[in-house]
Amino acid sequence: MIKVKNATKRYNKTAKPAVKDISFQMKSGEFIYLIGPSGSGKSTLLKLLSKEVTLTQGSIQVDNIRVEKINTSKLYVLRRKLGVVSQEDIFLPQQTVYQNVIFALQAVETNYQQIKERATAVLSQVGMLEYSEQLIENLSIGQRKKVAIARALVNQPLLLIADEPTANLDVKSAVEMMKLFLRINEMGTSVMIATHDSTMVNSIRKRVIELSNGEIVRDDKFGGYTRFSDPKDVYVW
C-alpha cells in the first residue's frame, strides 16, 4: 500500500537532511510505530506521505499515487486516502463536535445523507456520539483528540496517521487512546503512529520503525520501544 524508496528531505540546500535515504514498505492493514528522539525525522516523514512537505529526492507511492509527481490541483485525491491526526489539533472555533467532523465532507460536496451516516459512524467508533452537540471548547484534551481522530476517519481513509497522539494525556486517557487505535486497525484501516511513548509501544507489540538523525536504524516486526524492553514498562489493561 505504501512504498518509500530512498526518500530524502532537505529544508534548504545547506542544511542537514531532515530524513535521508529512507526506504520501507507498508502493507494494507498493517500497524506501524515510528519512534526516535526529537529531531529524528518522524514528523517530516509523516508530512512527506501527505505531501505537506515535498521530497528533495527519492519516491513515495501511496496506493496507486506517486506522491512526488501528483499535481497540486489533485492533492485532494491523495489526502482522501490518508487520515491525519496532527500534534496540534486545530478545530473550528465555537462549533460543535458534529460540525467539526462534517466540515471535511462538506468541502467535497458529499450529500446530506452520507454526511450524517459517516459522521454518526465515526463519532460512535471513537466513543463521542453523545457529545455531538457539545462545543469543542468545552471538551477535555482527551475528548478533543478523539474528535480529531473521528474527523480523520470520516473520509474512510486507507491509512490513519497520528503524530504523538498520547502527548499531554494522563495514563487512563493514553490507554483509551491506544485501545481506540487498535480497534481502528482491527476494522481494516492501516495505522502509523509517531510516538515517544515507550509504554504504548511496549504494551501492544506491533512493527517498529526507529529513526535517528533522519535515517532508519531499526525496522523490527516484533516491536517494543527497545530490543530489550523492561516488562514492567507496560500499561495495565
C-alpha positions, -999 to +999 in steps of 0.1 A: +000+000+000+029+024+008+063+022-008+090+047+002+123+045-017+154+065-010+133+094+004+154+124+014+142+158+025+163+189+029+146+221+040+174+241+024+204+233+003+230+238+031+211+221+059+215+186+071+187+164+057+157+160+080+153+125+065+179+107+045+177+078+021+147+062+038+132+031+023+104+008+036+071-007+026+038-009+045+012-035+037-026-028+037-040-034+073-006-030+090+001-011+122+035+007+125+050+028+152+076+054+142+099+060+172+131+080+178+142+111+197+130+147+189+146+158+156+150+123+143+127+129+113+094+113+124+072+143+117+089+151+085+083+115+072+046+118+080+044+151+063+061+137+032+034+110+029+007+136+027+028+160+006+025+186+033+062+190+025+078+178-007+106+153-014+141+166-022+148+132-038+135+097-039+100+084-043+068+077-023+038+057-035+005+057-016-018+031-030-017+040-068-004+075-064+032+086-068+032+114-042+062+134-056+045+135-091+010+144-082-001+179-092-011+203-065-046+206-080-051+168-074-037+167-039-073+161-026-072+127-042-041+117-022-054+132+010-087+113+008-066+082+012-050+095+044-065+105+077-041+127+096-041+135+133-016+162+139+003+171+171-017+203+174-054+197+167-070+227+150-108+229+152-134+254+140-139+277+170-174+280+185-185+250+165-199+217+178-182+183+177-206+173+148-199+204+128-161+199+131-163+163+119-185+170+089-165+200+077-142+178+055-172+161+039-190+194+032-158+207+015-160+178-011-198+182-015-208+149+000-246+146+000-265+152+033-274+116+039-239+104+035-226+132+057-250+122+085-243+085+082-205+088+081-203+114+109-226+093+131-205+062+124-171+077+132-183+095+163-197+062+176-165+045+167-144+068+189-170+070+217-180+106+212-215+103+197-232+115+228-211+147+227-221+156+191-238+188+201-211+199+226-189+228+217-153+218+211-141+243+237-160+225+264-142+192+259-112+178+277-079+172+259-085+135+255-120+141+241-107+166+216-082+141+204-110+116+199-128+142+178-096+147+158-095+110+151-131+109+141-125+138+117-095+120+102-116+088+097-147+104+082-134+102+046-128+065+051-090+066+045-068+037+037-042+049+063-046+068+096-015+088+105-011+101+141+018+123+153+023+120+191-014+112+199-008+105+236+012+136+243-002+156+272-027+128+281-028+111+315-023+074+318-060+065+317-066+086+286-035+072+269-047+037+275-081+046+260-064+062+230-043+031+225-073+008+226-090+031+201-062+029+176-061-009+180-098-012+172-095+011+142-067-011+129-087-043+136-115-029+115-092-028+085-076+007+085-038+008+084-023+028+112+010+047+115+018+064+148+048+086+156+054+085+193+078+089+222+055+069+244+076+038+252+048+023+274+024+025+244+049+007+221+057-019+247+021-026+257+009-037+222+037-051+201+035-040+165+061-033+139+085-006+149+105+017+126+131+036+145+147+068+132+179+085+143+194+116+126+169+112+098+178+076+090+162+042+097+182+024+123+158-004+131+128-020+113+115-046+138+084-066+131+084-079+167+081-044+182+090-029+215+105+005+221+139-011+225+150-046+217+151-055+253+122-036+269+116-037+307+085-059+311+073-036+338+071-008+313+036-017+301+001-004+306-023-024+328-053-032+305 
